[in-house]
């Protein structure tokens, strides 16, 4: 097909954080761009039923707990508080609508064509979208991920008894007893929402610690904090089945290592054991593109697949399933298609758990650093010794800096505190520039701020913190 015969220079399949960013950046670079999306709104899982609605409910539930259960009273603020869940859910929907509408505005502003409908390949340069077939010189697969099912525990987001993350965002009532299957990011965030609003919450996790992949000290501290907040944690435990009754669910559990079965009664169950790449229905076989053993599409450094002219980014490719990672890849792939140099440093991708307190990390855990052969020095600083946290009566957590023993180069930073998600940006930027712990330690930090804890943790790497 001749260059001028293509309908578009670039066609992006999927309008989530990776896809819509790739489309906008490609259009900014002067490429005729279209984006295929089957949802009624843009933004993908993140904006519609993921990052944004969950953060809205996290914020609302935090305000409710502060007002209803003590923190206001600590400061001499006396209030009588009543929960209006319908109003909270309405505010969540309003935030989602504003942001998804904002993406539609940006498409129009940048002259990106939204092709509405499900997309499937008919050839390496042709895609069927709804009832039309379009062609493009370059096609970017950015179809994201979907919820991983748990055998024996069937999700039904219509009945809203056994739900996935989408259903857990839409519960019309506060559960009496919510059992969360999975002690990862999604389960802990949504479990936190409903606990703060009054539910009894039990987290059942197959592994012997929460938050797989995070630093060991963080995982232990997180478990301690969540237990203190009232969550029941059933670690090293497997869910083998679920039976839904008229007023609740009966779960069957057994030790992860095997042993005697038991039952656990719940009013509601959230299945949150992870996500998997979403490539179903793309008709990849028609272009000779296969997925790997984990269902991912393999790419080279520039996000090219094995098929010329077909690229892939975001949750469908290897790496952490994070919206900001997909966004960076969206910019990079568009620049590579345009003949520029688009790069993503996958060694410096921050991750955040938006519980209260927040949990954040970037780079290697201490365990990973040692396993990779690094001799390390570690500095930790407790928030109990941070003046701003102390003044705010908000002292849970710590900051941990992991540095290479010989070079002092920072290999990883891990944080638990109320502003961890914001603070981790400084650590990521420092690591992007190859900073040493001394570079952070000798950078002046404003006082009194939570960020001083990162400075002190960096000072602690060399054994010279001031306030502990």
N, C-alpha and C positions, 0 to 999 in steps of 0.2 A: 504494500500500500504506500503510495507516494506521500511525502510529508504533508502536502497541502490537502490531502484527502481525509485526514483525521478530523473528527468533530472537535476534539480538544487536544491540547498539548499534554495536559495532565488530568487524569481522573482518579480521585481518591474514593475508595470504598470504605464508608464509615465516617460518621461526623462526631466521634468522641474527641477527647482532648488531643490525641495524636492526629486524627483525621482532619478536624476542622482547622487546627493550627497549620498542618501541612498545606491545606487548600488555600488558606489566606496568604501564607508566605509565598506559595507558588504564584499566586495572582499578583502579589506585590512585586515579584521578579519579572513580571511581564508575560507570564505564560497563560494561555487560555485554559481556564481551570473549571472543572465540575466536581461536585461531591455527591455521591450516592448515599442516601440514608433512608431507611424504611420506617423509622419512628415518625410520629407526627411532629416532633420537636427535635431540634439539634442539640448537641452536647453529649450524646451517648449515655452510657450508664452513669458516669461521674456526675453530670449535671442533673440528670433526671431521677435516678434512683440509687445514687451512691454518695460520692463525696459531699455534694452540696446539701441535699435534704438531711443527711445524717448530721452534718455540722450544725444545721439549723436546730435540729432537735437536741443535739448535745448542748448548744448554747441555752436554749429555753429551759431544759431540765436543770442545768447548772444554776440559772437564776432562781428557779423554783426551790431547789434544795438550799441555796444560801438564805433565801427568805424564810423558808418554812422550818428549817432544821438547824438553826443555831448560829451560822456565821454572822448574820445580821445582828442577832442578839448580842454576840460578843462585842460588837461595836456600839451597843446602846440603842440599836434601831429595833423598835418593837413593832411587829406587824402581824396581822391575822391574814393568812394566805389560803386561797382556794384555787385548785387546779381547774382550768378550763381547757381540756385536752383538744376540743374542737378548734378553739382559737389558736392553740399552738400549732396544730396541724395546718390550719389555714395560713398562718404566717410562713410555715415551711413551704407550702405550695406557692405562695406569693414570691418568695425568694427564688425558687426554681423557675417560675415563669419569667421573672425579670432577667435572669441570666441566660436561659435558653433563647428568649427573645433577643437578647443582646447579641448572641452569635448570629441569628438571622439578619440582624442589622449589619453586622460586620461583613457577612457574605454579600449583601447588596452593595455596601460601601466599596468593597474590593472587587466587585463584579465576578464573584464566584457563583456559578449556576448550581442550584440545589436540584438534583434529580431525585424525585421522591419515589421510593419503591425498593424492593429487595434486589440486590445485585448478584449476578452469577456470570462467570466467564463463559464465553462462547469461543474465544480464541485469545491468543496472547495480547492482542490489541483491541479486542471487542468484548463488550459486556452487555448483557441483557439486564435492564433496569425496569422493573414493572412490565409494561407492554411495549417498550421501545428498546432498540439496540443502538448503542453508541460506541464510537471508537476513540482511542487515544493513543498517542505516541508512547506515553509512560503511564503506568497504572500503579497506584499505591494501595496495598491492602492494609487497612487500619480498622479491623472489625472488632478489636477488643477481646473481652473474655466474658464467660458466663459462669454461673454458680456451679460448683462441683456437687453432684448429688451424693447422698449417702445411702447405700443399699439397705433396704429394710426400714427406712425412715422417709416415706413419701411426702414431699412438700405439696401443699395445696394453698396457694395464695388467695383462693376464693373463700374458702372456709375460715382461713386465718387462725388455725389451731397449730398446725405444723407449717412453719413459714421459712423462707430464705430471707436474705437481707432486704429484698424488695418488700415482702410482706411485713417484715418487722418494722419498716418505716411507716406503715399504714394501719397499724392496729387501732381500732376505734375505742379501746378501753385499756386501762392499765392491767396487765396480767396479775393474777394472784400469785402465781409461781411460774416464772419463766426459766426453762432449762435451755441453756446455750450449749450447743454441741460444737466445740472448737474454741480453743483458747488463744486464737490469733487476733489480729487487729480488728477485723469486722465484728467478731463475736464480743470482744471486750468493749468496743465502742457502743454497740447497740445494747448490750447488757447493761452498760453504765447508764444509758438513757432511761431505761425502764426501772432500774433500781432506784434512781434518784426520784422518779415519779411515784414510787411506792411499791413496786413489785419486789417480791422475794426472788433472788436470782441465784441459780446454781450453774456453774460452768463445768462442763465435762470435757476433759482434754485427754487425748490418747497418750501424749508424751508426759514425762514426769515433771515438766515445767511449762509455764505459759510462754507465749511469744517466740515461737521457733525462729532461729536465725538472728536473734538479737544477742547482745552481750550478756554473759552469764550473770554478772552482778546486777544488771538491769532486770533480768528475768526474776531473780530472787527478790529484789526490792519491790518489783511490781506485784508479785504474789502477796507479799506482806501488806502492801498498801491496800490492795483490793479486799483482802480478808478483813482488814481494819474497817473498811467502809461497809462491810456487811455481806459481801459476796461469799457464797460457799464454793470452794474449789475442789473438784473431784479429779485429781490428776492421775496419770497412768491408768486411765479407765476407758473402756471401749463400750460404745453403744451398739447393740446387736439387733435391735428391733424397736418398733413403736406400734402401739395399738390405740387408735383414736376412739374415745367414747363420747357420750353426749355432752359432757361438761369438762372434758380434759383429755390428757394423753398419758398412757402408761408406757414408760420406756423400760427396756431390758438392758441391764448393764453387766459387765464382767471385767475383772482386772485385765489390763492390756497384755500381761504375760500369761493370761489364762487362769481359770479358777472358777469359783462358785458364782453363779448368776444371781442377780437381785433385780428388783423392780424399783422404779422411781416415778412418782406421780407428779404431773405438771398440769397447769391450766393451759400453757402454751409452750411450744418448742421452736427454737431458732436453730436451723442447720447452717453452720458457718465454718465449714471445714476447708474452705479455699475456693479458688476460681481456676478455670481452665480456658485455654485459647479457644476463641469462637471462630471456627472456619466452616462450620456446617452450612451446606447450601451454596458455597462459593463455586462449586464445580471445578475444583482445582485439577482433577484428573484430566479435564479437557485440554489443559495446557501443559500437562506433564509435570506438575508441581506436587511433590509429596511432602508430608509433614514428618517430623522426627518422632521418636518414641513417646515424647511428652505432648504430642499434638501441636508442636510449635513449627513455624516456618523459619528455616535457617536462612540467614543472610550473611553477606560479607560485611566488612567494616563500614562500607558506604550505604548499607541497607538494600543492596541488590539481592534478589533471589537467584535461583539457578536458571530462571527463565528470563531471557533478555527483554528489558523494558518493563519488567514487573518487580516492584519493590515492596517491602513490608516493614512495619514499625509497630511499636506499642506492645500490648499484651499478647499479640499473636507471635512475637519473636522471643527468643531467650532473654532472660533478665527479670528484674523485679517488676511486678504488675502495679505500677504507680503512674498516676496521671501526669505528674511533672516529668517523669522519664519519657513518657509518650510525647509530651509537648516538645521537649528538646529534640527528640528524634524526628518529629514532624518538621521542625525548622531545618534540621540537618538534611533530611531527605529531599526537601524542596530545593535547597541550595545545591545539593549534589546533582539533581536533575537539571538544574539551570546552568551547570558547568562550573559552579563555585565549589568551595571546600566546606562541607558541613561535617562537624565533628561533635560527638558526645563522649565525654569522659565517664565511662560506666563505673569507674572505680570511685567516683565521688557523686553518688546519688543519695541524697538524704531520705530517710524514712521517718514518719511521724505517726504516733498513735494518739488520737485526740481525746483521750480520757482525761480525767481530772485527778491528779496532775497529768500533764502531757508527758509522753515518752518519745525521745527522738535519738537518732543515731546517724552517723555517716562514716564511711570507710570500714576498716576491719574491726571486728570484735577482738578482745584480748585472746580468745581461744583461736580465732582464725590467724591472727598475727603469729602466734607461736607455732601453729600447725604449718604455716608457710615458711618457717625457718627463721623468723625474725627474733633477735634478742630485743626485749622491750623494757622500757621504763614506763611506769604508770603513775599518774597523779589523780587523786580524787579529792573533791571538796564537797562537804555536806551543805545543803541549803540551810540547815539549822544555824550555820555560822555566817550566813549572808545577811547583811544588815537590812536590806529591803525586804527579804522574805521574812525575817524575824519581826520587823515592824508590821508587816501585813498579816502576821499570824498564819503564814502559808509556807511551812518549813519542810514539807515532805520532799525527799529525793536528794540528788547529788549531781555533780558533773564529773565525768571521768575522761581523762585525756590519755591516749596510748601513743607513745612515741618510740621510734627506733633507737635502741640504746646508743649506737655509735654515732649516727648522723643527727639525732634529735628530731628527725623529720616526723611530723604528725601522721600517724597511720589510721587513727580513728578517734572519734569523739562520741560519747554517749551521755545522754542527759535525761534525768527525770525531774521535772518541776513544772510549775504552772505555765511557764513561757517557753518550754523546751522547743516547740515547733518553730518559734521565731528565732530563738537563740542558735539553733543548729545552722542557720544560714551563714553566720559568721565563721563557724567551724568549716563549713563546706568551701566557702570562699578562700579561707586560709589554706586549706589543703589543695585547692585548685592552683594556688600560687606556690605550692611546695613549702609551706611554712614549717618552721621548727616550733617546738613548744616554747622556746625562748622568744621567738617572734611574737607569739600571743601574750606571753608573760610580760613583755616590755612594751606592749601597746597600751596606752592609757585608756582606761574604761571609766565611764561616768559613774559617779557615786551620788546617791545609793541606787544601784540597779541590780537586777538579777544577773545581768551579764558579767558582773564582777566575779561570779562563781567560776566562770570559764577561765578568766585570768588567773584566779587562785589555783584552779586545778592544773593549769599549765605551769605555774610556779612550783606546784607540788611534784611535778615530774622530776625536777632537779632538787627536790627536798627542801624548798625554801618558801612554803606558803606563809603568809603573815598572820591570818586570822584563825588558824588551828594549830 
